[in-house]
C-alpha cells in the first residue's frame, strides 16, 4: 500500500516539473483516496461533525467537574468559617465568665472594706467619748494643748448643706427688679428678693459644690453669688482638726468691702470646715461659696 502511495506522489512531482496542470493531479489524488480508503468529502464532514460533538460533550463535562469542585471547596470553607465563629463565641463566653467572677470578688472586697470602715469608725467614736487620754486626741505643736477629735464634735456630723450653683462667686445674676436675687434671711423679715433655697435659719452649715467647698475668701461685686451684697471672710481659719474659732464675715456693697458684717464660728472637721451662720443683716445679703 505504501508503494502505491509513493508512486502517486512521484507522479505528482513529475506533473509539476513538466508543467502539467496540478489541478488534474489533485483530482486524481481525490479519486485515489476514495478508491484506496473508501472515503468521500461527505464522509470527512460527518467525521468533523462527530469530533465537534465529542469535543462539546467533553467541554460540558469539564465545566460540570469544575463547578462540582468549586461547590465542594465553598462547602469546606463555610464549614471552616462556622467552626471559627463557634470558637470565638466560646471564647467570649469564657471571657464573660471570667469578668463576672472578678466582679463578684471585687464586690466582696468592697463589702469587707465597708464593714472594716464601720468597725473602725465605731471604735473611734467610742474612744473619743472616753474621759481617759487616747490615741485619737490631737496635740498642737505650739502650746501642747489637747484638741478634741473631730469625731466628738457634733457639728462635724450634724450640719446643713449650702450647695446652690447660684451661691458660687463665679455665678452672676440679673438684678433688674427688687424681687431678683437671694438672701440668707428667714421670713417674715424678707422685704424683697427671695430666701435662698437651702437656707433654713441659724445653724451649722457646710459648703459643697456646685456652690463651692468653703466660704468665699475674697469680696466679689454686685450680682455675683446671686445677690446684691456677697458675704466673705478673710479671718484666720482653724488649723487643727476639731478646733473651733470665731470669725467675722463681711458683706461687700457699693465699693465698701465690709459695709455689713456678721459674727460666726467655724470648726475644722479634718477634711472640711463647718460654719455656724446667723441671719444676714437684711435681704439680698448672702453667704457665698468658693473653692
ZIURDA-V538833 format. One record per residue. RES is the residue in three letters. PHI is phi as a letter, one per 40 degrees, with the letter a starting at -180 (999 if undefined). PSI is psi in whole degrees, 0 to 359 (999 if undefined). OMEGA is omega in whole degrees, 0 to 359 (none if undefined). Layout:
# ZIURDA-V538833
RES	PHI	PSI	OMEGA
RES	PHI	PSI	OMEGA
This chain:
# ZIURDA-V538833
UNK	999	319	179
UNK	c	322	180
UNK	c	318	178
UNK	c	316	183
UNK	c	321	178
UNK	c	322	178
UNK	c	318	180
UNK	c	318	179
UNK	c	320	180
UNK	c	318	177
UNK	c	323	179
UNK	c	321	179
UNK	c	321	180
UNK	c	319	178
UNK	c	318	182
UNK	c	323	180
UNK	c	320	183
UNK	c	0	176
UNK	g	9	177
UNK	c	158	183
UNK	c	124	182
UNK	c	338	181
UNK	c	328	179
UNK	c	319	180
UNK	c	323	179
UNK	c	318	178
UNK	c	320	178
UNK	c	324	179
UNK	c	319	177
UNK	c	316	178
UNK	c	325	179
UNK	c	319	178
UNK	d	318	181
UNK	c	320	181
UNK	c	320	186
UNK	c	314	187
UNK	b	352	180
UNK	g	24	184
UNK	b	141	177
UNK	b	174	177
UNK	d	322	180
UNK	c	323	178
UNK	c	319	177
UNK	c	318	180
UNK	c	318	179
UNK	c	319	180
UNK	c	319	178
UNK	c	319	179
UNK	c	317	179
UNK	c	319	179
UNK	c	318	179
UNK	c	316	180
UNK	c	321	179
UNK	c	317	177
UNK	c	321	179
UNK	c	319	179
UNK	c	319	179
UNK	c	322	179
UNK	c	315	179
UNK	c	320	179
UNK	c	322	179
UNK	c	319	180
UNK	c	317	179
UNK	c	319	177
UNK	c	320	180
UNK	c	314	179
UNK	c	320	179
UNK	c	319	178
UNK	c	317	180
UNK	c	319	180
UNK	c	319	178
UNK	c	319	180
UNK	c	315	180
UNK	c	322	179
UNK	c	317	178
UNK	c	320	179
UNK	c	317	178
UNK	c	320	179
UNK	c	319	179
UNK	c	316	180
UNK	c	318	178
UNK	c	322	178
UNK	c	317	178
UNK	c	319	180
UNK	c	318	179
UNK	c	321	178
UNK	c	319	179
UNK	c	319	178
UNK	c	317	179
UNK	c	321	179
UNK	c	317	178
UNK	c	320	178
UNK	c	320	177
UNK	c	318	179
UNK	c	320	179
UNK	c	318	179
UNK	c	321	178
UNK	c	315	179
UNK	c	320	179
UNK	c	321	179
UNK	c	318	178
UNK	c	319	180
UNK	c	320	179
UNK	c	317	178
UNK	c	321	180
UNK	c	318	178
UNK	c	322	178
UNK	c	319	178
UNK	c	319	180
UNK	c	318	178
UNK	c	319	178
UNK	c	319	179
UNK	c	320	178
UNK	c	316	179
UNK	c	316	179
UNK	c	320	180
UNK	c	315	180
UNK	c	320	180
UNK	c	317	180
UNK	c	320	179
UNK	c	319	178
UNK	c	318	179
UNK	c	320	179
UNK	c	319	179
UNK	c	320	178
UNK	c	320	180
UNK	c	325	183
UNK	c	341	180
UNK	c	354	179
UNK	c	152	180
UNK	c	344	180
UNK	c	150	176
UNK	d	141	182
UNK	b	171	179
UNK	c	345	185
UNK	c	357	174
UNK	c	139	181
UNK	b	144	182
UNK	b	132	179
UNK	c	146	183
UNK	c	333	186
UNK	c	310	186
UNK	b	341	183
UNK	g	6	181
UNK	c	144	181
UNK	c	136	180
UNK	b	138	184
UNK	c	143	178
UNK	c	144	177
UNK	d	332	182
UNK	c	338	180
UNK	c	355	180
UNK	c	116	183
UNK	c	329	181
UNK	c	341	179
UNK	c	346	178
UNK	b	336	183
UNK	b	95	181
UNK	a	168	176
UNK	b	164	186
UNK	b	134	170
UNK	b	106	187
UNK	a	17	178
UNK	c	142	178
UNK	c	336	179
UNK	c	347	181
UNK	c	349	181
UNK	c	146	178
UNK	c	347	180
UNK	c	353	180
UNK	c	135	179
UNK	b	126	182
UNK	b	163	176
UNK	c	104	183
UNK	c	74	183
UNK	c	337	178
UNK	b	169	180
UNK	c	340	180
UNK	c	349	179
UNK	c	150	177
UNK	g	166	184
UNK	b	161	173
UNK	a	157	179
UNK	b	70	180
UNK	a	138	183
UNK	c	150	174
UNK	d	154	6
UNK	c	18	186
UNK	c	354	182
UNK	c	114	181
UNK	c	326	176
UNK	a	166	189
UNK	g	190	182
UNK	b	150	176
UNK	c	135	178
UNK	d	138	183
UNK	d	324	184
UNK	c	1	181
UNK	c	130	179
UNK	b	40	177
UNK	g	177	182
UNK	d	143	179
UNK	i	184	179
UNK	c	132	183
UNK	b	149	174
UNK	b	132	177
UNK	c	135	177
UNK	b	153	177
UNK	c	150	8
UNK	c	2	178
UNK	c	328	186
UNK	h	171	183
UNK	c	356	181
UNK	a	172	177
UNK	c	142	181
UNK	d	141	182
UNK	b	5	178
UNK	a	154	180
UNK	c	149	174
UNK	b	161	187
UNK	c	181	181
UNK	c	143	179
UNK	g	339	175
UNK	c	151	184
UNK	g	14	177
UNK	g	30	183
UNK	a	176	180
UNK	c	327	180
UNK	b	111	186
UNK	c	134	179
UNK	c	138	181
UNK	a	171	178
UNK	a	138	173
UNK	b	18	177
UNK	c	155	179
UNK	c	131	181
UNK	c	157	180
UNK	c	138	183
UNK	c	334	186
UNK	b	138	177
UNK	d	134	181
UNK	g	353	182
UNK	c	141	178
UNK	b	133	179
UNK	b	160	176
UNK	c	142	178
UNK	b	168	177
UNK	b	129	178
UNK	b	127	181
UNK	b	156	177
UNK	b	120	186
UNK	c	130	179
UNK	a	137	174
UNK	f	33	179
UNK	g	351	178
UNK	b	113	185
UNK	c	347	178
UNK	b	54	181
UNK	c	323	173
UNK	b	157	178
UNK	a	163	181
UNK	a	136	177
UNK	c	145	180
UNK	a	172	176
UNK	b	152	176
UNK	b	136	179
UNK	b	134	176
UNK	c	113	180
UNK	b	37	176
UNK	g	292	182
UNK	b	0	179
UNK	a	166	177
UNK	b	148	171
UNK	b	146	185
UNK	b	137	170
UNK	c	112	186
UNK	b	140	175
UNK	b	180	178
UNK	c	144	176
UNK	c	156	184
UNK	d	323	175
UNK	a	183	186
UNK	c	160	189
UNK	g	31	164
UNK	b	139	189
UNK	a	144	174
UNK	c	124	188
UNK	b	149	181
UNK	b	153	179
UNK	a	176	179
UNK	b	999	none
